[in-house]
Amino acid sequence: MRNKKHDPPYENTFCESGSISTSIYPLDSEREKVLLSFQKNLGVKFKNINVLNTALIHKSFAHERGTSVNNERLEFLGDAVLDVVTATLLYKNLADRNEGQMTKIKATAVSEETLADKAREMQIDGVLLMGKGEEQTGGRKKNAILADALEALIAALYLDSGYKSVFKFVSDFMEKEIVRVMSNSRDYKSSLQEICQHRFKTYPIYHLIKYSGPEHERYFFVEVTVNGESFGPAVGKNKKAAEQEAAKMALSALS
């Protein structure tokens, strides 16, 4: 039996100019309520709810209904819009970083895994229209599908409401993501060394206390000594990672 909620072959078409035309098949009232609630939770408002719907149509859903309308074209555009917004945020906020450093930060901030996590936070997985076959193979949980859907949503908002609106929408979550990436990628050992040289005119000393576990799943325990005081032990899956964690502990205590 078909799911009445998803029965209509939801379709939208786009004019050559890029403007959004009237949908060929109108949304049923139940689906429209779902989308109105969804956009309210996101804090956005589409002028044309049909373009939002298109952003949430996976190709498997369209294929089962014999239509070519899905979110792949929007995903293509959204990928570019996301890159522009993220690059702009990095350029404006990280004046002390060079091109290579900003490129690395951006790559992590807009990675598939990151976007999929954001899509789940936004509950895109709950409103995505998907074919039965894809649904049965766990498609609603796949990072690639969720990341693509978020990019399609970004493009839909861009087409519907313009760059200013989409810039605010992306900035609201991407600025936090950039901070997280920078925090996780911080070189704690270098920072600790700078503090030690400045305060104590000496260098931190790292000690491998022990390691445990089989070779394929080994854990290393490291302490760091700063001006006669030891911090740790910290644990890592390799010696370098354990040293970074030990340095992080020392920095926290010293600050």
LINHU-V196430 format. One record per helix or strand of 2 or more residues. SS is the DSSP state (A for helix, B for strand). FROM is the first residue (numbers start at 1). TO is the last residue. If there is no record, write none. Layout:
SS|FROM|TO / SS|FROM|TO
This chain:
A|4|6 / A|29|42 / A|49|55 / A|59|64 / A|72|93 / A|99|109 / A|112|121 / A|124|127 / A|132|136 / A|139|141 / A|143|161 / A|163|184 / A|188|200 / B|205|212 / A|215|217 / B|219|226 / B|229|236 / A|239|254
